[in-house]
Amino acid sequence: MNDDNPDLLRAKINGETSRMAWKELERFFAAGSVIAVDAALDLVEVAQRIASDDKRAVAQWMETGQVGRVSDAQAMAWHDADAELWAVVVKPWILVQDKPRS
């Protein structure tokens, strides 16, 4: 999903975000494809940086623990809570964020 126009890419990603039940995402979690994004970050911004291959920004978020694979404990908590998360696909990843609706 690499695009030379950052505004178009951001608009495309923003249009592809949606709320999804964690239970619908569990099979992707089992395959290791789900990445958690801290609620303090902008999900669309993170997706855009990943799609644009901004290794520096992504590495910094990973170092601070703001972006990373969903842990087993988090997956179980979302399952038990029947959680609904914000999600967007940036192949090969599905980015999720546990953030209340605004």
C-alpha positions as CSV (number, residue, x, y, z in Angstrom):
1,M,0.0,0.0,0.0
2,N,2.9,2.4,-0.7
3,D,1.7,5.6,-2.2
4,D,3.7,8.7,-3.3
5,N,1.0,11.1,-2.1
6,P,0.8,11.0,1.7
7,D,-2.6,12.8,1.8
8,L,-4.2,10.3,-0.6
9,L,-2.7,7.4,1.3
10,R,-4.0,8.8,4.6
11,A,-7.5,9.3,3.2
12,K,-7.5,5.7,1.8
13,I,-6.4,4.3,5.1
14,N,-8.8,6.4,7.0
15,G,-11.6,5.1,4.8
16,E,-10.6,1.5,5.5
17,T,-10.7,1.7,9.3
18,S,-13.6,0.1,11.0
19,R,-14.8,-1.3,14.4
20,M,-14.4,-5.1,14.6
21,A,-15.2,-7.6,17.2
22,W,-12.0,-9.2,18.6
23,K,-13.6,-12.6,18.0
24,E,-13.5,-11.9,14.3
25,L,-9.8,-11.2,14.5
26,E,-8.7,-14.1,16.6
27,R,-7.8,-16.3,13.6
28,F,-5.5,-13.6,12.3
29,F,-4.0,-13.3,15.8
30,A,-3.3,-17.0,15.8
31,A,-1.5,-16.5,12.5
32,G,0.7,-13.8,14.1
33,S,-0.7,-11.0,11.9
34,V,-2.3,-8.7,14.4
35,I,-0.4,-5.6,15.7
36,A,-1.6,-3.6,18.7
37,V,-1.4,0.2,18.5
38,D,-1.5,2.1,21.8
39,A,-4.5,4.3,22.3
40,A,-2.3,7.3,22.7
41,L,-1.3,7.1,19.0
42,D,-3.3,7.9,15.9
43,L,-4.2,4.5,14.3
44,V,-4.3,6.1,10.8
45,E,-0.9,7.8,11.3
46,V,0.7,4.5,12.4
47,A,-0.9,2.6,9.5
48,Q,0.3,5.3,7.1
49,R,3.9,5.1,8.5
50,I,3.9,1.3,8.1
51,A,2.5,1.5,4.6
52,S,5.1,4.1,3.7
53,D,7.9,1.9,5.2
54,D,8.9,4.5,7.7
55,K,11.2,2.2,9.6
56,R,12.5,4.9,12.0
57,A,9.0,5.9,13.3
58,V,7.9,2.3,13.6
59,A,11.1,1.2,15.4
60,Q,10.7,4.0,17.9
61,W,7.1,3.0,18.6
62,M,8.1,-0.6,19.0
63,E,11.0,0.4,21.4
64,T,8.5,2.3,23.6
65,G,6.0,-0.5,23.5
66,Q,3.4,1.6,21.7
67,V,3.3,-0.7,18.7
68,G,3.8,-4.5,18.8
69,R,2.3,-7.9,18.4
70,V,-0.7,-8.6,20.5
71,S,0.2,-10.6,23.6
72,D,-1.5,-13.8,24.6
73,A,-2.7,-12.1,27.8
74,Q,-4.2,-9.1,25.8
75,A,-5.9,-11.5,23.4
76,M,-7.5,-13.4,26.2
77,A,-8.6,-10.2,27.9
78,W,-10.2,-8.9,24.7
79,H,-11.8,-12.4,24.1
80,D,-13.2,-12.4,27.7
81,A,-14.5,-8.9,27.4
82,D,-16.1,-9.5,23.9
83,A,-14.1,-6.4,22.9
84,E,-14.7,-4.4,19.8
85,L,-11.6,-2.7,18.4
86,W,-10.7,-0.2,15.8
87,A,-8.9,-2.0,13.0
88,V,-7.3,-1.4,9.6
89,V,-5.4,-3.7,7.3
90,V,-1.9,-2.8,6.1
91,K,-0.8,-6.0,4.4
92,P,0.4,-8.3,5.8
93,W,-0.7,-6.8,9.1
94,I,-4.0,-6.0,10.8
95,L,-3.5,-3.1,13.1
96,V,-5.9,-2.9,16.1
97,Q,-6.5,-0.3,18.7
98,D,-8.6,-0.5,21.9
99,K,-10.0,3.0,21.9
100,P,-13.5,4.2,22.7
101,R,-15.5,5.7,20.0
102,S,-15.2,9.4,19.7
